[in-house]
Amino acid sequence: MRATNVSAQRGVHPAPATMKSKARPRPGFLICLEIPRKFGLDSKIRANMRTLRLHLATLLVLANSACVTTASTFDVEPVVYDDRFYGFVARGTEVEILASELGWAEGPVWVAGLNALLFSDVAANRIYRWDDANGLSVYVSPSGHAPDDAPLSWRGSNGLAIDREGRLLLAQQGNRTLARMSAPLSDPAPDYEVLVSNYGGKSINSPNDLVVHQSGDIYFTDPPYGLAGFEQSPDIELDFFGVFRLTTKHDLILVTRDLEKPNGIALSPDQSTLYVSNSEAGKEQIIAIELDERGNPGLSRQFFDGRELISDGPGSTDGMTVHKSGYLFVSIPNGLAVLSPTGELLGKIPLGQVTNMALNATSSHLYITTPNRLLRLEIGDIR
């Protein structure tokens, strides 16, 4: 990984990445449609183009259904604004491609008990497992809507998490439910218990991402991305897209309805701050919501303004994860960014569209999902 230091300059566009293949992947094809944001397309046009891109991704799954475990690396040129960035990503670090030809990869979670990563392929309606010993394998299928009679895209689960009892939680956006797998992690089966399906007597939209508080409460985002037509879907019953909290007493509480498209969600290491991204076109940002020791929400503020990055390429402020030091890895247009605990942009890594990411148990590696690939990046310790 070659770095460009632009400590006082932003908007630099690094040269394209170069591939170094250590093994020859099985032949396949990749459909790529980028949204030309620089031409000032309005949000409706962008949304329609995003819908088209997502359906093309699903067609890729149907035409080329078997995923590939690859052994390739590539160099990228990060754009660095603060030398603290190098505390996480050393100069010369390469990005590994662990799997490719996925339909729409999302929602990674590291499971310490399995020493493995789980992640969703939303379009393929399954959850994959990846570990160093065995590579990629199907963990459970279907992960959401069954039978597969939902619209062409977005049948499966999106965000994944592990609760305090070591059970798998799923944001089943195709089913429009927050669910829990009934089977143990060591012996998975597509048997799910619905935890939430409605709010105030109305169906929730399509749960997207989730995080578990130390109290056991679950916070999750509920945008329209699992619905055909997104916000134009005739199936929408609520008049907002919210962030919710499901308590251990099974009370569903609205945390905020102030974000147009709440998406990624994460907690600070001390559990005192809830981070939520907004992926609405033209309003890309991350907010920080204060939490008390019981997880009750307080004041919120803008933590990071991502609007100046929208011209960088495809993607948005989407999924994120928080390092044990309090620094954040977040999805941004055309890649991922490293943010300080106060929201400073330390640097960004151009990877194309990034959907989400997760750290392993020791925080030595960052696993990154893009629409069609699973990537891995070695991470240092900034302490």
Helices and strands as residue ranges (DSSP letters): E 4-5, E 18-21, G 37-39, H 43-63, E 68-75, E 79-80, G 83-87, E 95-100, E 105-111, E 116-121, E 126-131, E 135-140, E 160-162, E 168-172, E 177-181, E 192-196, E 198-199, E 202-203, E 210-212, E 218-221, G 230-232, E 243-246, E 252-256, E 262-267, E 273-278, E 285-291, E 297-305, G 307-312, E 320-322, E 328-332, E 335-339, E 345-350, E 356-359, E 365-369, E 374-378
